[in-house]
């Protein structure tokens, strides 16, 4: 996979299922797949279109077949609407495929692979991305100067495990705070887009 997006958002999902799931029970038996769907939608959608320079990666660690990673690229995605059920249906289709460590295309712009957090971060680092951890106790995003290709990592409603935080430390360029409050993952994505859009418009 050749990553070329300016912004990539990565969410680590501790309970999200790694097999096809019931679209009528995404918050429950699917391990909060509803949160994953909102995260993906906010990562790539704008009003009446998609962000061609953005992508989303969900690291799924739930049963029965972890880990798996879902990649959604704004520059390629088709047939996706921003509602949870539509996004969920496309993720479910991707999870029905037999995969190994190589990215496998499921539908246009949507890929799946047997990758955990370390695999994904290593791949992004090799592609020249600066990787940042989004957490309440980091440096205020408005005090930081970002350059080049950026990747932002955050946890789900449970947060990153100690093991995942140790992995992230090996690749991270720093920890960034968006608010002193604990925000939902999709809210974090919106704020990062907002802050970076403002800077891009002034450039």
C-alpha positions, 0 to 999 in steps of 0.5 A: 500500500502506498499512502499519499493522504495528507491526513490519516486517522487511526482508531484502536477498537478494543472490542470491535468484532473481527467477523461479519456482524448484525447491522441492527446491533452495532453498539452491542454484539458488534463491540461498538462498531457504531463508534467505528462507523461514525469515526470513519464518516467524520474522517472522510466526509464533508458536505456533499462530498468526501475529503480526497486528502484524508483516510481512516484506519480502524484497528479491530481487536475484538473476537473472533479473529483479531487483529484486523485493520480496515482502511478507508481512503477518501480518494478512492471510496465509492458507494459510501454514505455517511450514515452508520448503517451504510458504513457498517454494511461496507465494513461487514463485507470487508470482514467477510473476506479471508485476509493475510498481512497484505491489504486486500481491496473489498470495495472501492476505497475500502481495504482489510488486512490482518494487521495490528497497531504496530504493523500499521504504525510501522507502515505509516512511519516508513511512508514518511508520516509524523504520528501523534497520539490524541489524549487529554493531557497532551500539548494544545493543538493550537500551540503546535506547528504541523508539517508534512503528512500527518497521522493521528491515533486515538482510542475508542470509548475504553482507550488505548491499553498500556501495551498499545501505548508502549507501541505508540511511544516507539513511533509517536512524534508527540501527544496532542490535546484537543480539550481537557475533557474526554471527547468521543472519537468522531468529535476528535476527528472533526476538531482536528480537521477544523484546526488543520483546515483553518491553517491550510486556508491561511497558508 
